[in-house]
Amino acid sequence: MGGVGEERRSLPPTLTEAVHGLVLLAMAAAFGLGSPAFKDGGPIPGRFTCAGADVSPPLAWSGAPETTRSFVLVMDDPDAPGGTFLHWLVYDVPPGLRQLAEDASRRGIAAARQGRNDFGRTGYGGPCPPSGTHHYFFRLKALDVGTVGVKPGATRDEVERRMQGHVVGEATLTGTFAK
């Protein structure tokens, strides 16, 4: 098939679209987020919680989609008694950045901005559950825009409204903490 004098066939458009979709899905699956401080699904060390120094953990990522022009990082706790509780919001993270050092929230993050968490402060607020074991999701969203266009100290709603339709990939890291 495909030799001299043989007719070459192309895939039907719907099959081509399906293959393209699978390729994009495989590429997105390669987008990963991790931390040298704890394993995905494992306990978050006390240093990064209200029981310790309450500093932001080190994070690193790879495999972002080629169309990424900025990142947004959201850390929240869906197990909170009053509903999902926002611990950290970072936006306008430059596309060339591939990690955040320990305590980056206080030390500053190159050209990025931090939003207001549900503690009422701008920056990181570590895990601090009233009781029991809680799950903390770090979600790194790759955007196809260079900025979400809001000032430092923005709320989650403001940032999420501005990034609608611009998310081209997402990587998640989950940690737990029990008080």
N, C-alpha and C positions, 0 to 999 in steps of 0.2 A: 504494500500500500504506500502511495506517495512516490513511487518510482517514476522513471521516464515514461511519458505517455499515459500515466495513470491519472485519473481525476482525483483531486484533493477535495475533501469535504470539510466544511467548517461546522462547528457545533451550532445547534439552534440557539437563537438569542436568549431564550429562557434558561437553557442549560449553561450558556456562557455567563449569564448573570449569577446563576447559582454557584458556579465555580468561583467567580470573582468574590461573591459574598463569603464563601468558605475560606478563601485566601485572606480576606480582611479579618475574619473571625480568628484565624490562626495567628495573624500578626498581633491582634489585640490581646490574645491569650498570652503572648510573650511579654506584655507590659507587666512588670512586677514591682512590688514595694516590700521592703524588709527592714529589719533593724538588727544591728549587731548586739543590741541589749536584750532582746527577747525573741523567741520563735513565734511564728504565726500560730495563734490559738493558745499560746502559753501565757504564764503570768508576767505581768509588767513589774519589773523590780521596784521596790519601795522608793528608791531615789527619785523616780519620776512621778511620784504621787504626793498627796497632801500629808502622808505619813512620813515623808522624807524631805528632800531638798525641793521638791516640786518643780524640777527643771524638765524641759522638753527632751524626749528621748532622741538619740541619733536615728536618722532614717536615710535610706538609700533606695534608688530606683533605677530601672533600666528598661529598655525595650519600648520606649514611648513611640507612639505613631509618628511617622515622618511629617505629618501636617501640624504637629504640636507647635504652638506659638507662645503658650504660657501654661502654667499649672495652677490648680487650686487644691489646697489640702484642707480636709475637714476631719476633725476627730470628734466623735460623739459617743454617747452612752444610751442605747435604746432601752436599757433595763431600769433607768431612773424612775422613781415612783410617780413623778408628775409628767412622764412622757420623755421623749428623746431629749437629752441634755447635751448642749454643745460645749466642748472643752477647748477647742482650738480651731481657728479659721485663718488660713494664710492664702492670699491670692496675688495675682500678678507675679508669680514665681517665674523667673526667666527660663526659657526652654533649654538653655545649655547647662543649667544647674541639675546635678544628679544626686545630691545629698544635702541633708541638713545635719550639722554637727549637734552634739549634745548641748543643750541650753541655747540653741539658736534663737528661740523666742526672745530671750533677754538680750542676747549679744547682737541680734539683728540678722536679717536675711537679705542678702544682696538684691536690691531693687524691689523686693517684694513688700507687700503690705499685710498687716494683720488686722483681723476684725475683732469685734466684741463678742466674748463668749457669754455663756449663761450665768457665770459668776458676776457679770456686769463689768468685767475688765477687758481691756484689749490685750491679746496675747494668749499664752498657754495657761491653762488651769488643769492640773493633773487629776487623775482618778481619785475620788473621795466619796465612795458610796456610803450611805447611811448604815447599811447592813448587807450581808450576803455577798455573793460573788456577782460582779457585773462584767459585761463585755464591752470593750472599747474598740471602735472601728476607726481606723485611719484610712481615709479614702482620698487617693490622689487622682484628680481628674485632669486629663490633658485637654486643652482647649485649642481651637483653631483661630483664636484672636489673641493679640499681644497683651491686652488689658481688659478687665471687666468694667473699667471706667468708674470706679467708686473710690472715695477717699479712705485713708486709714481709719479704722474704728467702725467700719460698716457692719451691718447686721448680716446674719446668714440669709435672711429673706432678700435683702438688697443684692447680695452677691449671686444667689441662685437665680434670681430674676434675670440678671444681666448675662449669665452664662447659658441660659436656655437656648438650645439649638446649636451650641458651639462645642459640646463635649464630643471629642473624637476617640476617647479611651478612658478607662478607669482601672486602677490597681488598688487592691485592698489588703490591709494588714490588720489582724485582730489580736487583741491582747485581753487578759482578764486581770481583775484585782478584787480582793476580798478584804474587808476591814475587820 
